[in-house]
Amino acid sequence: MQPIIDVHIHFDQYTLKEQQGIMKEMEHYQIHSLISVSTNLSSAVENLALYQKDERIKLAFGYHPEQPLPTDEELADLIQFMDKNHQAMVAIGEVGLPYYTNVKSLEGYLALLEEFFKLAVKWNKPVALHAIYEDAPIVINLLEKYSIQKAHFHWFKGDTKTIQQMVENGYFISFTPDLAYEHEIQKIAATYPLSLTMVETDGPWPFEGPFQGQKTHPKMIHETIRYLAKIKSTHVDEVYRQLYNNTILFYSIF
């Protein structure tokens, strides 16, 4: 094992006992840090409290798109919180568009995403994105509109044309443990440059295959890296080194 960073985890959604267990095991499994993304204001508050207890928890504040839009008051409160604590966060996230939720119109979600992109520009922060399949090109257009280069599409799925555009723009993607058993994800991994790749768990989201029945843990990333090395026909040590350096530089973690 070599040092790893989980670039996308909902650490606030684990129980206190689970959080404590993971934190105790981080050194053993060479887990350098976890980027805990937020889903709303209460999630952001919980993540901030986790960071204040242990700075290996890195912060991303945002509003997950797979939920009803916030009211004007809720959004104002979230932005006020982010403004007060933006120096503590490494990114804005999780933000994006609601692919899985049946919504009549994307108009409100696009307006919300633009607000977060404006903040990303204002504070010079990367964005951690929930944008897959046909939503991805829409988000790419917005990224280009605001000249945002530090974009991270987490657990990405999409077509070849979109992937090519993302590579050309220098956007990053990250792979979860489902790389071990999902052919669609393996195909993306085979073509996406290692220089634009990171790894995540999206925990506590559960996985199948060799991880069936296991509570999602950042240590699973080691297995993801081994599968990625096989897919890329690259020595596993080089994959560890590349992914770690990618993450340190992208998220400015030192």
Sequence and secondary structure as in RCSB ss.txt:
>XXXX:A:sequence
MQPIIDVHIHFDQYTLKEQQGIMKEMEHYQIHSLISVSTNLSSAVENLALYQKDERIKLAFGYHPEQPLPTDEEL
ADLIQFMDKNHQAMVAIGEVGLPYYTNVKSLEGYLALLEEFFKLAVKWNKPVALHAIYEDAPIVINLLEKYSIQK
AHFHWFKGDTKTIQQMVENGYFISFTPDLAYEHEIQKIAATYPLSLTMVETDGPWPFEGPFQGQKTHPKMIHETI
RYLAKIKSTHVDEVYRQLYNNTILFYSIF
>XXXX:A:secstr
   EEEEEE GGGS HHHHHHHHHHTTTTTEEEEEEE SSHHHHHHHHHHHHH TTEEEEE   SSS    HHHH
HHHHHHHHHHGGGEEEEEEEE  SSS  S SHHHHHHHHHHHHHHHHHT  EEEE  TTHHHHHHHHHHHTT   
EEEET    HHHHHHHHHHT EEEE GGGGT HHHHHHHHHS GGGEEE   TTS   GGGTT    TTHHHHHH
HHHHHHHT  HHHHHHHHHHHHHHHHT  
